[in-house]
Amino acid sequence: MSSLLDTLKEAKGNSVVAYTEFILKYSKDNGQMIHCFFEGNDDFKYYQSRIEGNAPAFRIMDYICQGKDKVIGVYTLIKNQEAYRNARTAFFIDKDFDPQNTNNDFYETPYHSVENFYTDSDTIRKILRIDFNIRDEDDIESCLRVFDRLFNEFNLKVLNVNSWLACYADKRNNGMAMGRLNINNAVKDVITKVVLPDLSSIIPLEEVQTKEGIDALFNNNDITEEEYSIKVNHFSQVDMPKVFRGKIAIKFLVNFLDRFKTQIGNRDQTICKKHYSCKLRFEDSTIMTQLNSYALTTECLRVYIQRIAA
């Protein structure tokens, strides 16, 4: 018991909260539960139906840990206790800009985060067919070209800020004492309404085009010019929609769909052979629930869930 108390003292915040909740639920586990640990609520929104679909015989117990490090923390707490050796547990984390996690007890996204699964071309095709009721393949392809053009332009304009954030993650992963950035708050007024109303282009995003501008945005100048330049060069050659920060990409998606809905409903529009209507509202707070069934489901996720349920 003393070793458990020592471990709890060393653990932080929500790791202990989730662990305590797990202890209470596991006491009622009759062998038909899978205990699933997530970074945040948005992750649970994405994973819930996919876990249930691939493990239909089990009751899913969900635990929101409020951060990747907290998921890893509760994993350590559980695995250190022999009493939970037979518990069916699953731990879901985003890759982020971190080195690959090689522990098979975790499912780590092959893309930056779950949000990147919502901007996949197959996902956009489903949205066009189902939510916009576009059935003509030529019209769908025309719409996809508009999306791809704007998304490619957007990714080029957020290349520098993604590079800066990856440099920051490198320093933290190399053991430097780097504070946690509140990225969402920092970019919320910068990376918003980025698509011009006529779908012709992306706004300049001048605040995130230079290292100095990004330093000012995050009130931090720990990244050297050399580190930044190396990362910019590297990121200019990667598969940007998979590697870049998903929470930034999802802001583009929300704005694109809102602008697209207006344009495609215009009788004078030239994207498609005819105009189409959509009654949905696209907002940051609801987008991941709203489009959840369309988002990409990776084969590695199916394999992971089925292995846990076996």
N, C-alpha and C positions, 0 to 999 in steps of 0.2 A: 504493500500500500504506500510505503514511503516513496518508492520510485515514481508512482503515479502522481503523488502530491508534488514531488519535485518537478515532474514534467509539466504539470498544470501551472506551477508558478512561473516556469520559463516561457510558457505559451502566451500568446497575446490575443486580447480582444475577442473577435468573432470566432477564432479557432476554438476557444474554450466554450463559447456559447453553442456552436454547432456540435461540439463533442458532447456536451451535457445533454443536448436535445437527442443526440444519437443514443446515448446510454438509456434514456427513458423509453425511446421507441424500440430499441433492441430488446429490452426486457419483455416486450410483448410479441417479439418476432417468433413466428411458428415455422420458420423456414421458407415462407412465401413472400418475403420482402426483399427488395433491392434498395439499399440505402445510397442515395445519389447526392453528391456534394458539388455545388456550383459556385462560381465566382460571384454572380449577381442575378437579379431577377430576369434580365433580358436573356441570359444564358438558359435559364429554366424555361422561358417561353419557347425557345428554339428546341430544346432537347426533349421536353416532356412527351409530346406525341410520338417522337421517334423512339424513345425508350419503351413506351407502352406498346408500340407497334411491333417491336422486335423482342419484347419479353412479355407477351400477353398473359402468361400464367402467374405473374408476380404483381404484388402491390408495390407501387413506387413511393418511397419515403424521400422527400426532398429537403435539402438543407442549403440555405443561402449563406455563404461564408463571408461575403463582402470583400472579395479580392483574391487574386491568385495565390499570394503568399499565405493567406488564411486557409485555402483549400489544402495546400501542401502541409500547413501546420496541423490541421485536423487529421490528415492522413498519418502523420508521424505519431500523433496521440493514439490513434486506433491501432496501428500496426505494432506499437510498443506493448500492447496488452494481449496476453495469451487468451484471455477470456473471449476475444472477438475474432479469433483465428478463423472461425467458420462463417463469419458474417459475410453476406454478399454486399460488397461495397463497390461503388463506382465514383471516380473522381474526374471531373471535367474542367479542363483549363484551356485558355487561349495560348497560342504560340507567342503572340506579341512580337517584339523584336529580340526575344531571348534565344539562347542556344536551344537546340531541340532537346526535349525531355525524353530520355531513353528508358524510363521506368514504365513497364507494360501495365502497371496497376492504374495508370492514368490514361485518359483519352485526351490528347492534345490536338487541337485543330491543325490541319496541314496548311491552312491559310493563316493570316494574322489573327483573326478572331471570327466568331460566329457571324458577325455583321457582314463579313465579306461574302458569305454564302447567299446573301440577298441581292447582290449585284451581278451574279453569274448570268450569262446570256440565256441559259435555259429558264432561269427564274423570270427574267424580263419577258421572254416569249409567253410564259404561262399567264403573266399579268395582262399582257396584251390580248390574249385569247379569251380569258375568263372575265376579267374586270372591265375591259373595254369592248368585249364582244367582237373583236376583230378576227374574222374567220378566213378572209382572203389571204393566201400565202404571200402574194406580191405586196399587199399592204403591210403585213407583218414584217417582211424583210425590209421594207422601206422605213418602217418605224425603228427597227433594230439598228439600221444604219445611222439614224439620227441619234439614238442613244449611244452607240459606240463612238461616234464622232465627238459628242460632248463629253462622254466619260473619259475618253483618251485625253482630250484637252484639259479636263479637270485634273486628271492624275499628273500631267506634266506641271500644272500650276501648284500642286501640293507636294511635288517631288522634294523641294528644299525643306519644308517643315517636317516631312517624314524622315528625311536624312538626319536632321537635327535631333529629332526624338530618338532615332536609332542610336546616334552617338551617345546620347544621355543614358540610354539603356545599357550600352556597352560599358560605360563607366560604372554604373551601379552593379552590373554583373561581374565586373572585375574587382569588386570589393571596396570601391570608393564610397565614402559617406555622402550619398546623393539623396536629397529629400524627394518625396513623392510630389510630382507635378499634378496640379488640377487642370488637366489638359482640356477637358470638356468646357470648363468655364472660360479658359483662356481663348479658345477658338470660336466660342458660340456666336460672338458678334462679328467675327471675321469670315468664317466659312459658313455663310447662311445666304439663302437667296442668290446662289452663285450663277444660276442659269438665267440668261436674258429672256424676257417674256416671249420673244419671237423664236426662241430656240436657235438663234444664229451663232451664239458663242457663250463663253464663260466670262464673268467679270474679271478684272485684272488681278485681284487678290494681292495687291501690292505689299500688304503687311507681312506676307510670308514668302517674299521673293528673294530676300537677302538674309544673310546670317545676322546682321545687325538688327534687322527688323524682327527676326524670330527671337533673338536674345532679349529684346525689349518686350516682346509679347509675353514671354515666360519669366521676365525679370531675372535672367540668369545668363552669365557669360562664361560658364565653365567649359564650354566646347571650344577647342582651338580651331583656328582656320584650317590647319592641315587635316585634322580629324574630319571636319565638316566637308572639305573638298574631296577627300577620299571616299566618303560615304555617298556624296552626291554623284560622283562618277560611277560608283558601284550600283546605286539604285536606278540610275538612268538605263541600266541594262537588264533589270529584273522584270518579272511578270507583275507589273504594278498592282493590278486589281487583286492579286492574291497576297502580296507582300505588304502593301501599305495599310495604314491604320483603318480598321473597319468602321469605327465610329465616325471618322471623317467621311468615308465613302457613303455611309448611310444618310448623311446630311445632303449629299449630292442627290441621292436617289429620291428622297422626299421632295426636294425642290424640283427635280426633273419631272416627276410624275404630276406634280401640281401644275407646272407650266404646260406639260404635254396635254393634260386633260383640257385645259383652256383652248389650246391650239387645235387639237384634233376635233373638238366640238364646233369649231368655226366652219361655216358653210363655204368660206372662201379659202380654206386651207389647201395646201398643195402636196402634203406629205402622202396622203392616200387618195384612192379613187373617189371616196365619199367621206363624209364626216361621221364621227362616232361620238357617243356620249358615255360618260361615266359619272355615277352619282356619289362615288366614294370621296371622302376627304382624306388627304394624305398629310399626316402630322408626325413629328418626331416621337411623341409620347405613345403612339399607337401602332406605328409602322411594323414593328417586329411581331406583334400579335396578328395584325391585319394580313400580313403576307407570309405568315409562318408556314403554311402548307405548300407554298410555292418554292421556298428556299431549298438550295442544294442539300442533298443528303449524301454524304460520302460513303463509299463502300467500307472504309476503315472504321467508320462509326458503327455500321451494322455489325461488323465482325466483332468489335469490342463489346457491344451490348449483348450479343448472342453468346459470347464467351463468358461474360459475367453471369448470364442466366443459365448456363449449362449445368 
